[in-house]
């Protein structure tokens, strides 16, 4: 048996070493994949990068996070663009790599052209403590994170994006996709160094935002912006000036998936996680409770309790997993409610409001329950109640809790 003693191993066409050995017998390797197609576990800092979880629905307009964690926003449009959780077509490279879903943006009809204040983009927020404890030495220019994603546009052009730190003096880092061929999936990879001006707190606030745009007007761009380097963030110099072709093309589309942010200077194969694990991670930021219909009169999985004779009716909601912070509540749809006093008697609720919330539970107060059997002295401490969809099930009703960054 013999021993090969070398300081490094490099491909004859490469400009850097694939494996570097150390005197203590260890080595540093730039690995892009594992034998058999396996991944390096839990390297991806991004949650739902494969766009598999869409708790809020599969299609909608701007202004919401339809696909979990990824918001779709914009201003100044003549006709509002739309978004959808779309299928990745079979036979494409992303499909063969295990991607089945993407976030698809579809342009409207922008008849007035590309205005200076117009913009259409998607945004993702990284929780600060996830980045602070990732192993990235973010204040060192010799320590890196690598961003990679797959993208496809119906229009051939270059698109831009930027990273923005949120703590301390905010820093910005702009980048481009390179020139995309129309209707062709392209993998984009960006290796990003640390910088001494970066601050990231070890808390549950936003530490870094990732923004990828299909169009940014000149109110947000600067011809003198230098890409691929950190600089003090400026809202009027987020990136270089944009090409307007996509934005002025009616019904143009833009799709992306496979978003990965990992520590190191090399993009590894995408870390696919099970749907269940991805949903659990997303539940830290969004939980939706759908409510039974009036027709069924089945007790919901969240129940009301009467507190005090003549007192209020309250609903206690226990979250399936602790949320990032005490969430905000959106009441979607019309609700009815009733309390059991020997028989069910119900009313339409005029309002539901969060009286108290933590990261683990929420207590709601009702207005509008007025039936004699459950009002005034008819209310008895400890009675069980329920809420339901008040319109005979013709439309869904839900309680939407968000602790998104």
C-alpha positions as CSV (number, residue, x, y, z in Angstrom):
1,X,0.0,0.0,0.0
2,X,1.3,3.5,-0.9
3,X,0.3,7.0,0.1
4,X,-0.2,9.9,-2.3
5,X,1.1,13.1,-0.6
6,X,-0.1,16.3,-2.2
7,X,-1.0,19.8,-1.0
8,X,-3.9,20.2,-3.4
9,X,-5.8,18.5,-6.3
10,X,-7.0,20.6,-9.2
11,X,-8.5,19.9,-12.6
12,X,-6.1,20.7,-15.4
13,X,-8.6,23.3,-16.8
14,X,-9.6,24.8,-13.4
15,X,-8.4,28.0,-11.8
16,X,-8.8,26.9,-8.2
17,X,-8.2,23.8,-6.2
18,X,-11.0,21.2,-5.8
19,X,-9.3,19.7,-2.7
20,X,-6.8,21.4,-0.3
21,X,-5.1,19.2,2.3
22,X,-3.9,20.4,5.7
23,X,-0.9,19.3,7.8
24,X,-3.3,17.8,10.5
25,X,-4.6,15.2,8.0
26,X,-7.9,17.0,7.2
27,X,-8.9,18.6,3.9
28,X,-11.1,21.3,2.5
29,X,-13.2,20.3,-0.5
30,X,-15.4,22.2,-3.0
31,X,-18.2,19.7,-3.4
32,X,-21.1,20.3,-5.7
33,X,-23.0,17.0,-5.2
34,X,-23.0,13.7,-3.3
35,X,-22.7,10.2,-4.8
36,X,-26.1,8.9,-5.8
37,X,-27.7,12.4,-6.1
38,X,-27.9,13.0,-2.3
39,X,-27.7,16.5,-0.8
40,X,-25.6,18.1,1.9
41,X,-28.2,18.3,4.7
42,X,-29.7,21.6,5.9
43,X,-27.3,23.8,3.9
44,X,-30.1,25.9,2.3
45,X,-31.0,28.9,4.4
46,X,-34.0,29.6,2.2
47,X,-37.3,28.1,3.2
48,X,-39.6,26.8,0.5
49,X,-37.0,27.5,-2.3
50,X,-38.7,24.8,-4.5
51,X,-42.0,26.7,-4.2
52,X,-43.9,23.6,-3.0
53,X,-45.9,25.2,-0.3
54,X,-48.7,27.7,-1.1
55,X,-51.0,28.0,1.9
56,X,-52.7,31.1,0.6
57,X,-53.8,29.5,-2.7
58,X,-52.4,28.8,-6.2
59,X,-53.2,32.0,-8.0
60,X,-53.7,35.7,-7.2
61,X,-52.7,39.3,-7.7
62,X,-49.8,41.2,-6.3
63,X,-49.5,42.3,-2.7
64,X,-49.6,38.9,-1.0
65,X,-47.3,35.9,-0.4
66,X,-49.1,33.3,-2.4
67,X,-46.2,30.9,-2.4
68,X,-45.1,30.8,1.2
69,X,-42.2,33.2,2.1
70,X,-42.0,34.7,-1.3
71,X,-43.9,38.0,-1.7
72,X,-45.0,39.5,-5.1
73,X,-45.2,43.3,-5.0
74,X,-45.3,46.3,-7.3
75,X,-46.5,49.8,-7.9
76,X,-47.5,52.0,-10.8
77,X,-49.1,49.4,-13.1
78,X,-51.9,50.1,-15.6
79,X,-53.1,46.5,-15.3
80,X,-52.1,44.5,-12.2
81,X,-49.8,41.6,-12.9
82,X,-50.8,38.2,-11.5
83,X,-48.9,35.4,-9.8
84,X,-49.4,31.6,-9.6
85,X,-47.8,28.5,-8.2
86,X,-47.2,26.9,-11.5
87,X,-46.0,23.5,-12.7
88,X,-42.5,23.0,-14.0
89,X,-42.8,21.3,-17.4
90,X,-41.6,17.8,-17.8
91,X,-38.5,17.3,-19.9
92,X,-36.9,20.6,-18.8
93,X,-33.6,20.5,-16.8
94,X,-35.2,21.7,-13.5
95,X,-37.8,19.0,-13.8
96,X,-35.1,16.3,-14.2
97,X,-33.5,17.7,-11.0
98,X,-36.7,17.2,-9.0
99,X,-38.4,20.6,-9.3
100,X,-42.1,20.3,-9.8
101,X,-43.3,23.8,-8.8
102,X,-42.3,27.4,-9.5
103,X,-43.5,30.9,-8.8
104,X,-44.8,32.4,-12.1
105,X,-45.5,36.1,-12.6
106,X,-47.6,37.2,-15.6
107,X,-47.5,40.8,-16.7
108,X,-50.6,42.9,-17.4
109,X,-51.1,45.4,-20.2
110,X,-48.9,48.4,-19.3
111,X,-50.4,50.9,-21.9
112,X,-48.6,54.0,-20.5
113,X,-45.2,52.4,-20.8
114,X,-42.4,52.0,-18.2
115,X,-42.8,54.7,-15.7
116,X,-40.0,56.0,-13.3
117,X,-42.0,54.9,-10.3
118,X,-43.1,51.5,-11.7
119,X,-41.8,48.3,-10.3
120,X,-42.6,44.6,-10.2
121,X,-40.6,42.2,-8.0
122,X,-40.6,39.3,-5.6
123,X,-39.0,39.6,-2.2
124,X,-37.9,37.1,0.5
125,X,-36.8,37.8,4.0
126,X,-34.2,35.8,5.9
127,X,-34.7,35.7,9.7
128,X,-31.6,37.3,11.2
129,X,-30.8,34.6,13.7
130,X,-30.8,32.0,10.8
131,X,-28.1,34.0,9.1
132,X,-26.1,35.0,12.2
133,X,-25.7,31.3,13.2
134,X,-25.2,29.9,9.7
135,X,-21.4,29.9,9.9
136,X,-21.0,32.7,7.4
137,X,-18.4,35.2,8.7
138,X,-20.4,38.0,7.2
139,X,-17.9,40.8,8.2
140,X,-15.0,39.1,6.4
141,X,-14.5,39.6,2.6
142,X,-12.9,36.2,2.4
143,X,-16.0,34.4,3.7
144,X,-18.8,33.7,1.3
145,X,-22.4,32.8,0.8
146,X,-23.6,31.5,-2.6
147,X,-27.0,32.3,-4.1
148,X,-28.4,30.1,-6.8
149,X,-31.8,29.7,-8.5
150,X,-33.4,28.6,-11.8
151,X,-35.2,31.3,-13.9
152,X,-37.2,31.4,-17.1
153,X,-38.6,34.4,-19.0
154,X,-40.9,34.6,-22.0
155,X,-38.8,37.7,-23.1
156,X,-35.1,37.5,-23.8
157,X,-33.3,40.1,-21.7
158,X,-31.2,40.6,-18.5
159,X,-32.9,41.0,-15.1
160,X,-31.6,42.4,-11.9
161,X,-31.9,41.8,-8.2
162,X,-30.3,42.9,-4.9
163,X,-29.6,41.8,-1.4
164,X,-30.3,44.2,1.4
165,X,-29.2,43.8,5.0
166,X,-31.6,45.1,7.6
167,X,-29.6,45.6,10.8
168,X,-27.2,48.5,11.6
169,X,-26.4,50.6,8.6
170,X,-28.2,48.9,5.8
171,X,-26.0,47.5,3.0
172,X,-27.0,46.6,-0.6
173,X,-25.5,44.2,-3.1
174,X,-26.9,44.2,-6.7
175,X,-26.5,41.5,-9.3
176,X,-27.9,40.4,-12.6
177,X,-29.1,37.2,-14.2
178,X,-27.2,37.6,-17.4
179,X,-28.9,37.6,-20.7
180,X,-31.7,35.0,-20.7
181,X,-32.9,33.2,-23.8
182,X,-36.7,33.4,-24.2
183,X,-38.6,30.5,-22.7
184,X,-35.5,28.7,-21.6
185,X,-34.6,27.7,-18.0
186,X,-31.3,29.1,-16.9
187,X,-29.4,28.5,-13.6
188,X,-28.1,31.7,-12.0
189,X,-25.3,31.5,-9.4
190,X,-23.8,34.3,-7.5
191,X,-21.0,34.0,-4.9
192,X,-21.2,36.9,-2.4
193,X,-18.4,37.9,0.0
194,X,-18.8,39.3,3.5
195,X,-18.2,43.0,4.2
196,X,-16.9,44.8,7.3
197,X,-19.9,47.1,7.2
198,X,-22.5,44.3,7.6
199,X,-24.4,43.9,10.8
200,X,-26.7,41.0,11.5
201,X,-28.4,40.7,14.9
202,X,-29.0,37.3,16.5
203,X,-32.8,37.8,16.8
204,X,-36.1,36.9,15.1
205,X,-36.2,40.1,13.0
206,X,-35.3,40.5,9.4
207,X,-31.6,40.1,8.7
208,X,-31.5,40.1,5.0
209,X,-33.9,40.5,2.1
210,X,-33.5,39.0,-1.4
211,X,-35.3,40.9,-4.1
212,X,-35.6,39.8,-7.7
213,X,-37.3,42.1,-10.1
214,X,-38.8,41.9,-13.6
215,X,-38.8,45.7,-13.7
216,X,-37.6,48.6,-11.6
217,X,-38.2,52.2,-12.8
218,X,-35.5,54.9,-12.7
219,X,-36.7,56.1,-9.3
220,X,-35.1,53.0,-7.9
221,X,-32.1,52.5,-10.2
222,X,-28.8,54.3,-11.0
223,X,-26.7,54.0,-14.1
224,X,-23.7,54.4,-11.8
225,X,-24.6,51.5,-9.5
226,X,-21.8,49.0,-9.3
227,X,-22.9,45.4,-9.3
228,X,-21.4,42.5,-7.3
229,X,-20.1,44.6,-4.4
230,X,-21.5,45.8,-1.1
231,X,-22.3,49.5,-0.6
232,X,-24.4,51.5,1.7
233,X,-28.0,50.8,0.7
234,X,-29.8,53.6,-1.3
235,X,-33.5,53.3,-2.3
236,X,-32.7,55.3,-5.4
237,X,-29.6,53.1,-6.4
238,X,-30.7,49.5,-5.7
239,X,-29.2,48.3,-9.1
240,X,-28.2,49.6,-12.5
241,X,-31.0,50.9,-14.9
242,X,-33.3,48.2,-16.2
243,X,-34.2,47.0,-19.6
244,X,-38.0,47.7,-20.2
245,X,-38.8,45.0,-22.7
246,X,-40.4,42.5,-20.4
247,X,-42.5,45.2,-18.7
248,X,-43.8,46.7,-21.9
249,X,-44.7,43.3,-23.4
250,X,-48.3,42.4,-22.7
251,X,-48.7,39.1,-20.7
252,X,-45.0,38.5,-20.5
253,X,-44.1,35.7,-18.0
254,X,-41.3,35.2,-15.5
255,X,-40.8,32.0,-13.6
256,X,-38.3,30.9,-11.0
257,X,-37.6,28.0,-8.6
258,X,-34.8,26.2,-6.8
259,X,-33.7,29.2,-4.7
260,X,-30.8,28.3,-2.5
261,X,-28.6,30.4,-0.2
262,X,-25.7,28.5,1.4
263,X,-22.5,29.2,3.2
264,X,-19.4,28.8,1.0
265,X,-18.1,29.9,-2.3
266,X,-19.6,27.0,-4.3
267,X,-23.2,26.2,-5.3
268,X,-24.0,22.7,-4.3
269,X,-26.9,20.6,-5.6
270,X,-30.3,21.9,-4.4
271,X,-31.3,20.6,-1.0
272,X,-34.8,19.1,-1.6
273,X,-36.8,18.7,1.6
274,X,-40.0,16.8,2.1
275,X,-43.3,18.7,1.8
276,X,-44.0,18.1,5.4
277,X,-40.7,19.5,6.6
278,X,-41.1,22.6,4.3
279,X,-44.7,23.2,5.5
280,X,-43.5,23.0,9.2
281,X,-40.9,25.6,8.5
282,X,-43.4,27.8,6.7
283,X,-45.8,27.5,9.6
284,X,-43.4,29.7,11.7
285,X,-44.5,32.6,9.4
286,X,-48.1,31.7,8.3
287,X,-50.9,29.6,9.6
288,X,-54.4,29.4,8.2
289,X,-57.4,27.9,10.0
290,X,-60.3,27.0,7.6
291,X,-63.7,26.8,9.2
292,X,-66.6,24.3,8.6
293,X,-69.7,25.3,6.7
294,X,-73.0,26.3,8.2
295,X,-74.7,23.3,6.5
296,X,-72.7,20.7,8.4
297,X,-72.9,22.4,11.8
298,X,-69.9,20.3,12.7
299,X,-67.9,21.6,15.6
300,X,-64.7,23.2,14.3
301,X,-61.2,22.3,15.7
302,X,-61.2,25.7,17.4
303,X,-63.9,26.3,20.1
304,X,-65.5,29.2,21.9
305,X,-66.0,29.5,25.6
306,X,-68.4,31.8,27.4
307,X,-66.7,33.8,30.2
308,X,-69.0,35.2,32.9
309,X,-72.8,35.5,33.1
310,X,-73.7,38.1,30.5
311,X,-70.1,38.2,29.5
312,X,-68.3,37.9,26.2
313,X,-67.8,34.9,24.0
314,X,-64.1,34.1,23.2
315,X,-62.4,31.8,20.9
316,X,-59.1,30.2,21.8
317,X,-56.8,29.3,18.8
318,X,-53.8,27.1,19.5
319,X,-51.2,27.3,16.7
320,X,-49.9,24.0,15.3
321,X,-46.3,25.3,15.8
322,X,-44.9,28.3,17.6
323,X,-44.8,31.3,15.2
324,X,-41.9,33.7,14.7
325,X,-43.6,36.4,16.8
326,X,-47.2,37.2,17.9
327,X,-49.0,37.3,14.5
328,X,-51.4,39.6,12.9
329,X,-54.9,38.3,12.1
330,X,-56.8,38.6,8.8
331,X,-60.4,37.5,8.9
332,X,-61.3,36.1,5.5
333,X,-65.0,35.5,4.7
334,X,-68.3,35.6,6.6
335,X,-68.6,33.8,9.9
336,X,-71.4,32.5,12.0
337,X,-71.2,31.4,15.6
338,X,-73.2,29.6,18.3
339,X,-73.1,28.3,21.8
340,X,-74.6,25.0,23.0
341,X,-77.3,25.4,25.6
342,X,-79.1,22.1,25.1
343,X,-79.5,22.9,21.4
344,X,-77.4,24.9,18.9
345,X,-78.5,28.5,18.3
346,X,-76.4,30.7,16.0
347,X,-76.0,34.2,14.6
348,X,-73.9,35.9,12.0
349,X,-70.9,37.5,13.7
350,X,-70.5,41.3,13.0
351,X,-66.8,41.2,13.9
352,X,-64.0,39.0,15.1
353,X,-61.0,40.6,16.7
354,X,-57.8,39.3,18.3
355,X,-58.0,40.2,21.9
356,X,-54.7,38.7,22.8
357,X,-51.9,36.9,20.9
358,X,-48.6,35.3,21.5
359,X,-46.4,33.1,19.3
360,X,-48.3,30.0,20.6
361,X,-51.9,31.0,20.8
362,X,-54.5,33.7,20.0
363,X,-57.7,34.6,21.9
364,X,-60.5,36.1,19.7
365,X,-63.5,38.1,20.9
366,X,-66.9,38.0,19.1
367,X,-69.5,40.6,18.4
368,X,-73.0,39.8,17.0
369,X,-74.1,36.8,18.9
370,X,-77.5,38.0,20.0
371,X,-79.8,35.0,20.3
372,X,-81.8,35.0,23.6
373,X,-80.4,31.6,24.5
374,X,-76.8,32.9,24.6
375,X,-77.2,36.5,25.4
376,X,-77.5,38.4,28.7
377,X,-78.3,36.1,31.7
378,X,-78.6,33.2,29.3
379,X,-74.9,32.9,29.0
380,X,-73.4,30.4,31.4
381,X,-69.7,30.2,32.3
382,X,-67.9,27.4,30.5
383,X,-70.4,26.6,27.7
384,X,-68.9,25.2,24.5
385,X,-69.3,27.0,21.2
386,X,-68.2,27.0,17.6
387,X,-67.8,29.2,14.6
388,X,-68.6,28.2,11.0
389,X,-68.8,29.7,7.5
390,X,-72.0,31.8,7.6
391,X,-72.9,31.7,3.9
392,X,-73.9,28.0,3.6
393,X,-70.5,27.0,2.4
394,X,-70.7,28.9,-0.9
395,X,-67.4,30.6,-0.1
396,X,-64.5,29.6,2.1
397,X,-63.9,31.3,5.4
398,X,-60.7,31.3,7.3
399,X,-58.6,32.9,10.0
400,X,-55.2,33.9,8.6
401,X,-52.4,34.4,11.0
402,X,-49.2,36.0,9.7
403,X,-45.8,36.6,11.4
404,X,-44.0,37.1,8.1
405,X,-40.9,39.4,8.0
